[in-house]
Structures are given as C-alpha cells and as structure tokens.
Amino acid sequence: MDAPLLISNLTNPTLLFFVLGIVATAVKSDLEIPPSSVKFISLYLLFSIGFKGGQELAHSAFSAEIVYSLGFGLLVASLIPLYTFFVLKRRLSIADAGAVAAAYGSVSAVTFVSAVSFLDAQQLHFGGHMVAVMALMEAPAIIVGVMLMLRYDDAPSVEGHGLGAIAQHSFTNGSVLMVLGSLVIGLIADTKQADGIKPFTTDIFKGFLAIFLLEMGMVTARRFAAFLRYGRFVTAFAVLVPLLNGCLVAAASHWVTDSVGNRFIFAILAASASYIAVPAAMRLAAPKADPGLYLPMALGVTFPLNITLGMPLYFAVVQHT
C-alpha cells in the first residue's frame, strides 16, 4: 500500500469530520445535526452523484463495456451474499445470517460518494454508467438473502412477502429511487441547462459530504457497542470479508474494464455494506433478524474501515493488477 496515499486519505478533511463525530459522541458533547438536515444532505449527495453520472453517460458512447459492467456488478452482488451466508450461518441464526449476507452483498451509497471524493483527489474520472451499476447492485443481494432464508429456515422469518414485493421495495427505496431518477434526468437533460446547476451539483459537494460524515461519525460511535455481545466472530467478519471482496473484485475487474477509476469503484462497491436500503428491506422481509447486529457491523466497522484503510488498499491493487 502506498504510504503517502494512505496519509493523504487519513488527512482528508471529510474523513477528519467523521473522526470529529466519533470524538463528539465519546466526550458526550451536545453537538447535533437536525434529522431533517441530515435527510436533506443525504438526498443531495445521491442527487448530485446520480445527476453527474447521467451527464457523463450522456456524453459517452454506448459500448460493450457498459453492458459488461452492469452484468459484472449484478454477478458480484449475487455471489457475495451466496458465499457469506454459509460462513455466517455456522455461528448465527438463519435470519441473522441472511440479513448480514444481504447487507454485505448490497452497496453503501455513502461509501460510493466517499470513493468519488477519493478519485477526485487523485484527479481520476469514472464512467457515468458506474452510478447505474451501484443502483442495480442493491436489489440482487436482498433477493438472494431472502431466498437463502426461505431455503434453510424450517420456520421461515420471511412473513408473507413474495420476492416480487421485496424486489419492488428495494427499487422504490428512497435512496435507490433518488440516485436512479437523478441518473435518468442527468442523461436526458439539456447540456446548457444542466450547466446552470453545476455550482450546486459540484462546487459545494465536498462541504456537504463533510457535514454528512460528521453525522455518520456520531451515529457510528453510538451504535458500535451494540453488537459487541456477538463476540469476535462478527467483528472479524466485518473487517476481513470487505477487504477480501474489495481486493478480489479490484483484481478481477480488469477483465471488464481498463479504466482505473471504474475498477476502483467496482472494488469499493464489492467491499461496502448497505446500512440504508437493506435494513429497510429486512424490516419487511425478515423481522426476526436483529438490526442491532447488521447495522453496527456495516456502519460501525466496515464503513470506517473502507474510508480509511480500504480505499488506498483497493486503489493499490487496481494499480498493480
């Protein structure tokens, strides 16, 4: 791993605001960001990423690489929950194993946003179609997780909801709908008209990301202790599995694209874990699964791991394979 790159990432202002959020909670500060503001900022970040991705896609020719990328993303999102489920069910209940597997097969939009910021710092670009890849990787992992729960649980925890309803819920989830809708709008919008909102979609992006990560730091610190009762196994899983997934996909992605930016995005998507779309879906699909397990794993361990050590590691693998 490139030491200067790691130091640069650890001293990134957006990441330092994440650390500030952890410190604020640790010292029991009354620092608080209103929930309505947090929701606005999260929607803004998804809107900005989706719209910029649509604009880039509008200016790039449709190619076989785009088709391969979409297929590769769907394959990764289906395989990760498939193998992680069998690792998890050795120690966890079927419902918990399915929910955690779905979370780690799905993606984190906020980690994706942080990865975009990382690429900007390296003055590298990624294809607009990668936004579509991110959005499409949400649902397959959830569906695979639910199918595995139904297959292996003698008393299914999935209560009265077909896979069609689960898939529909995944695609109509607010975060997925916002990023997909913004992608489509960016794709069809007039270029000159789109330039009029460029200061909003681009210039203030990192400032909003810093405030959002401040909130994420506070949430992480509050939830981290909740899953310690599950022991070392889940902590080791939340550390090792994302690193393994990210490195493997970083190396394998050269079969799909030569773009360093696109390969890095593939790696971060494979390494990330969903703590927005999957929990929302699991409340509907698997009420027996414990949110106090899969939420802190994704948000308290895997998210900070990826934005500190993970991104420089995956970037190094991309550069050397």
C-alpha positions in Angstrom: 0.0 0.0 0.0 1.3 3.5 -0.9 2.1 5.2 2.4 1.8 8.8 1.1 -1.6 7.9 -0.4 -2.7 6.4 2.9 -1.6 9.5 4.8 -3.3 11.7 2.3 -6.6 9.8 2.7 -6.3 9.8 6.5 -5.8 13.6 6.5 -8.7 14.2 4.1 -11.0 16.9 5.6 -14.1 14.9 5.0 -12.7 11.9 6.9 -11.4 14.1 9.7 -15.0 15.4 10.2 -16.0 11.7 10.5 -13.4 11.4 13.3 -14.8 14.6 14.9 -18.2 13.0 15.0 -16.8 9.9 16.9 -15.0 12.2 19.3 -18.1 14.3 19.9 -20.1 11.2 20.9 -17.2 9.8 23.0 -16.9 13.0 25.1 -20.7 13.2 25.3 -20.9 16.6 23.5 -24.3 18.1 22.8 -23.3 18.6 19.2 -26.2 17.5 17.0 -27.3 17.9 13.4 -31.1 18.1 13.0 -32.5 14.9 11.4 -34.3 17.0 8.7 -30.9 18.5 7.7 -29.3 15.0 7.6 -32.0 13.7 5.4 -31.7 16.7 3.1 -27.9 16.3 2.8 -28.2 12.6 2.1 -30.7 13.2 -0.6 -28.5 16.0 -2.0 -25.4 13.7 -2.2 -27.4 11.0 -4.0 -28.9 13.6 -6.3 -25.5 15.1 -7.1 -23.9 11.7 -7.8 -26.8 10.5 -9.9 -27.1 13.7 -12.0 -23.4 13.9 -12.7 -23.3 10.3 -13.6 -26.2 10.8 -16.0 -24.4 13.8 -17.6 -21.2 11.8 -18.1 -23.2 8.9 -19.5 -25.0 11.3 -22.0 -21.6 12.3 -23.4 -20.2 8.8 -23.7 -20.9 6.4 -26.5 -22.9 3.2 -25.5 -20.4 0.4 -25.6 -19.9 -3.3 -24.8 -18.0 -2.2 -21.6 -21.2 -0.7 -20.2 -23.1 -3.9 -20.7 -20.3 -6.0 -19.2 -20.0 -3.6 -16.3 -23.7 -3.9 -15.5 -23.5 -7.7 -15.8 -20.4 -7.8 -13.6 -22.0 -5.7 -10.9 -25.1 -7.9 -10.8 -22.9 -11.0 -10.6 -20.8 -9.6 -7.7 -24.0 -8.5 -5.8 -25.4 -12.1 -6.2 -22.2 -14.1 -5.4 -21.2 -12.2 -2.2 -24.4 -13.0 -0.2 -24.3 -16.5 -1.6 -20.9 -17.4 0.0 -21.1 -15.2 3.0 -24.4 -16.7 4.1 -22.8 -20.1 4.5 -19.9 -18.6 6.5 -22.3 -16.7 8.8 -24.9 -19.5 9.4 -22.2 -21.5 11.2 -22.4 -19.0 14.1 -25.6 -17.0 13.6 -29.3 -17.8 13.2 -30.6 -18.2 9.7 -32.5 -14.9 9.8 -29.4 -13.0 11.0 -27.1 -14.8 8.6 -29.4 -13.9 5.7 -29.7 -10.3 6.7 -26.0 -9.8 7.2 -25.2 -11.6 3.9 -27.7 -9.3 2.1 -26.1 -6.2 3.7 -22.6 -7.2 2.6 -23.8 -8.2 -0.9 -25.5 -4.9 -1.3 -23.8 -1.5 -1.5 -23.4 1.7 0.5 -24.2 4.9 -1.4 -22.3 6.9 1.2 -19.1 4.8 0.7 -19.6 5.3 -3.1 -19.8 9.1 -2.5 -16.6 8.9 -0.4 -14.9 6.9 -3.2 -15.8 9.6 -5.7 -14.2 12.2 -3.5 -11.1 9.9 -3.3 -10.9 9.7 -7.1 -11.3 13.5 -7.4 -8.3 13.9 -5.1 -6.3 11.6 -7.4 -7.6 13.6 -10.4 -9.1 10.5 -11.9 -12.5 10.0 -13.5 -15.0 7.2 -13.6 -17.7 6.3 -16.1 -21.2 7.6 -15.6 -22.6 4.1 -16.0 -21.0 3.2 -12.7 -23.8 5.1 -11.0 -26.3 2.8 -12.6 -24.1 -0.2 -11.6 -24.3 1.0 -8.0 -28.1 1.4 -8.1 -28.6 -2.0 -9.7 -26.5 -3.8 -7.1 -28.9 -3.0 -4.3 -31.7 -5.5 -5.1 -30.0 -8.7 -6.1 -28.2 -9.1 -2.8 -31.5 -8.6 -0.9 -33.3 -11.1 -3.1 -30.5 -13.7 -2.7 -30.5 -13.2 1.1 -34.3 -13.7 1.3 -34.2 -16.8 -0.9 -31.5 -18.4 1.3 -33.5 -17.6 4.4 -36.6 -19.3 2.8 -34.5 -22.3 1.7 -32.7 -23.0 5.0 -35.1 -21.8 7.8 -37.5 -24.5 8.9 -39.7 -21.8 10.4 -39.2 -19.0 7.8 -38.7 -15.5 9.2 -39.9 -14.0 5.9 -43.5 -13.4 6.7 -46.0 -13.3 3.8 -43.9 -11.2 1.3 -43.1 -12.6 -2.1 -39.8 -12.0 -3.8 -41.5 -9.7 -6.2 -42.7 -7.4 -3.4 -39.2 -7.5 -1.9 -37.6 -6.5 -5.2 -40.1 -3.7 -5.7 -39.4 -2.5 -2.2 -35.7 -2.5 -3.0 -36.1 -0.4 -6.2 -38.6 2.0 -4.7 -36.4 2.6 -1.6 -35.8 6.4 -1.4 -32.0 6.3 -1.8 -32.2 3.9 -4.8 -35.0 5.9 -6.4 -33.2 9.2 -5.9 -30.0 8.1 -7.5 -31.7 6.2 -10.4 -34.1 9.1 -11.0 -31.2 11.7 -11.0 -29.2 9.5 -13.3 -32.1 9.4 -15.8 -32.6 13.2 -15.5 -28.9 13.9 -16.0 -29.0 11.6 -19.0 -31.8 13.4 -20.8 -31.2 17.0 -19.6 -30.1 19.7 -22.0 -26.4 20.3 -21.5 -26.6 24.1 -21.4 -29.5 23.9 -18.9 -27.6 21.4 -16.8 -24.6 23.7 -16.6 -26.8 26.2 -14.8 -27.0 23.9 -11.7 -23.3 22.8 -11.9 -22.3 25.0 -8.9 -24.9 23.2 -6.8 -24.0 19.7 -8.0 -20.3 20.1 -8.0 -18.8 23.1 -6.1 -20.5 22.5 -2.7 -20.4 18.7 -2.9 -17.4 18.2 -0.6 -18.7 20.6 2.0 -22.0 18.7 2.3 -20.1 15.4 2.3 -18.0 16.6 5.3 -21.1 17.6 7.3 -22.8 14.3 6.5 -19.7 12.3 7.6 -19.7 14.3 10.8 -23.2 12.9 11.5 -22.1 9.4 10.4 -19.3 9.6 12.9 -21.7 10.3 15.7 -24.1 7.6 14.6 -21.2 5.1 14.3 -20.0 5.8 17.8 -23.5 5.4 19.3 -24.1 2.0 17.5 -20.7 0.4 17.7 -21.1 -1.0 21.2 -24.5 -2.6 20.4 -23.1 -5.7 18.7 -20.1 -6.4 20.9 -22.2 -9.0 22.7 -21.9 -11.1 19.5 -18.2 -11.6 20.1 -15.1 -11.6 17.9 -16.6 -13.6 15.0 -18.8 -10.7 13.7 -16.0 -8.2 14.2 -13.6 -10.3 12.3 -16.2 -10.9 9.5 -16.9 -7.1 9.3 -13.2 -6.5 8.8 -11.9 -9.4 6.8 -14.7 -10.1 4.3 -14.9 -6.5 2.9 -11.2 -6.4 2.5 -11.3 -9.8 0.7 -14.2 -8.8 -1.5 -12.7 -5.4 -2.4 -9.3 -6.9 -3.3 -10.7 -9.8 -5.3 -13.0 -7.6 -7.3 -10.3 -5.0 -7.8 -8.1 -7.7 -9.4 -10.9 -9.4 -11.4 -12.3 -6.1 -12.8 -9.5 -5.8 -15.3 -11.5 -8.4 -17.3 -14.3 -5.9 -17.6 -12.6 -2.5 -18.0 -9.2 -0.9 -18.3 -10.3 2.3 -16.5 -8.6 2.7 -13.1 -11.5 4.8 -11.9 -14.1 2.3 -12.9 -12.1 -0.6 -11.4 -11.7 1.3 -8.1 -15.5 1.9 -8.0 -16.1 -1.8 -8.6 -13.8 -2.6 -5.7 -15.4 -0.2 -3.3 -18.9 -1.4 -4.2 -17.9 -5.0 -3.5 -16.3 -4.0 -0.2 -19.1 -1.8 1.1 -22.1 -2.9 3.1 -25.6 -1.4 3.0 -27.0 0.3 6.1 -29.9 2.1 4.4 -31.6 0.0 1.8 -31.1 -3.4 3.3 -32.3 -2.5 6.9 -35.4 -1.0 5.3 -36.0 -4.2 3.3 -35.2 -6.5 6.2 -37.8 -4.9 8.3 -40.3 -6.0 5.8 -38.8 -9.4 4.8 -37.1 -10.7 8.0 -38.5 -9.2 11.2 -36.6 -11.9 13.2 -33.2 -10.6 12.1 -31.6 -8.3 14.7 -30.9 -4.8 13.4 -28.5 -4.4 16.4 -26.3 -6.9 14.6 -26.2 -6.0 10.9 -26.5 -2.2 11.3 -23.5 -1.7 13.6 -21.4 -4.2 11.6 -22.0 -2.3 8.4 -21.9 1.2 9.8 -19.7 0.8 12.9 -16.9 -1.4 11.5 -17.0 -1.8 7.7 -17.8 1.8 6.8 -14.9 3.4 8.7 -12.6 0.6 7.6 -13.3 1.3 3.9 -12.9 5.0 4.0 -9.6 4.8 6.0 -7.6 1.8 5.1 -9.8 0.1 2.4 -9.7 2.7 -0.3 -5.9 3.1 -0.5 -5.6 -0.7 -0.4 -8.1 -1.3 -3.3 -6.5 1.5 -5.3 -3.1 -0.1 -4.9 -4.5 -3.5 -6.0 -6.0 -1.9 -9.1 -2.8 -0.2 -10.0 -0.7 -3.4 -9.7 -3.0 -5.9 -11.5 
